[in-house]
């Protein structure tokens, strides 16, 4: 089943790199505000927003 998705919209490598990038960007934005706590919240928010945007645009 995964083979049928590799050439379509759902590419696991793109999903993994997207999640990592979104989490890193969120952490980078949150960390300077209040340290580790905001960095963690920023990372979670970044991943959530990435998943929402990918779902809305038909990336899944």
Kinemage of the C-alpha trace (Angstrom):
@kinemage 1
@onewidth
@group {chain A} dominant
@subgroup {mainchain}
@vectorlist {calphas} color= white
{ca unk a 1} P 0.000 0.000 0.000
{ca unk a 2} L 2.789 2.484 0.769
{ca unk a 3} L 4.215 1.995 -2.702
{ca unk a 4} L 1.020 3.356 -4.205
{ca unk a 5} L 1.428 6.609 -2.260
{ca unk a 6} L 5.099 7.275 -3.027
{ca unk a 7} L 4.377 8.858 -6.389
{ca unk a 8} L 1.218 10.599 -5.187
{ca unk a 9} L 0.561 13.368 -2.732
{ca unk a 10} L 1.487 11.403 0.376
{ca unk a 11} L 5.261 11.082 0.414
{ca unk a 12} L 6.612 9.837 3.754
{ca unk a 13} L 9.992 11.512 3.314
{ca unk a 14} L 8.317 14.869 2.668
{ca unk a 15} L 6.016 14.354 5.657
{ca unk a 16} L 8.910 13.574 8.000
{ca unk a 17} L 11.006 16.512 6.811
{ca unk a 18} L 7.949 18.785 6.999
{ca unk a 19} L 7.228 17.826 10.596
{ca unk a 20} L 10.864 18.244 11.616
{ca unk a 21} L 11.101 21.614 9.882
{ca unk a 22} L 7.858 22.863 11.410
{ca unk a 23} L 8.869 21.710 14.886
{ca unk a 24} L 12.294 23.297 14.591
{ca unk a 25} L 10.867 26.589 13.342
{ca unk a 26} L 8.300 26.679 16.138
{ca unk a 27} L 10.934 25.955 18.764
{ca unk a 28} L 13.223 28.632 17.319
{ca unk a 29} L 10.421 31.193 17.574
{ca unk a 30} L 9.306 30.186 21.075
{ca unk a 31} L 12.644 29.641 22.834
{ca unk a 32} L 13.755 33.309 22.957
{ca unk a 33} L 10.426 34.327 24.523
{ca unk a 34} L 10.610 32.288 27.742
{ca unk a 35} L 13.139 29.513 27.270
{ca unk a 36} L 12.476 25.802 27.162
{ca unk a 37} L 8.776 25.982 28.029
{ca unk a 38} L 7.932 28.316 25.136
{ca unk a 39} L 10.275 26.409 22.841
{ca unk a 40} L 8.331 23.227 23.547
{ca unk a 41} L 4.985 24.956 23.025
{ca unk a 42} L 6.285 26.553 19.822
{ca unk a 43} L 7.468 23.199 18.477
{ca unk a 44} L 4.084 21.586 19.164
{ca unk a 45} L 2.239 24.532 17.627
{ca unk a 46} L 4.482 24.489 14.548
{ca unk a 47} L 3.761 20.808 13.938
{ca unk a 48} L 0.025 21.335 14.475
{ca unk a 49} L -0.086 24.224 12.010
{ca unk a 50} L 1.947 22.233 9.480
{ca unk a 51} L -0.459 19.287 9.726
{ca unk a 52} L -3.466 21.596 9.355
{ca unk a 53} L -2.034 23.401 6.320
{ca unk a 54} L -0.987 20.142 4.675
{ca unk a 55} L -4.430 18.636 5.240
{ca unk a 56} L -6.289 21.696 3.966
{ca unk a 57} L -4.212 21.868 0.797
{ca unk a 58} L -4.689 18.161 0.074
{ca unk a 59} L -1.187 17.063 0.967
{ca unk a 60} L -2.359 13.979 2.845
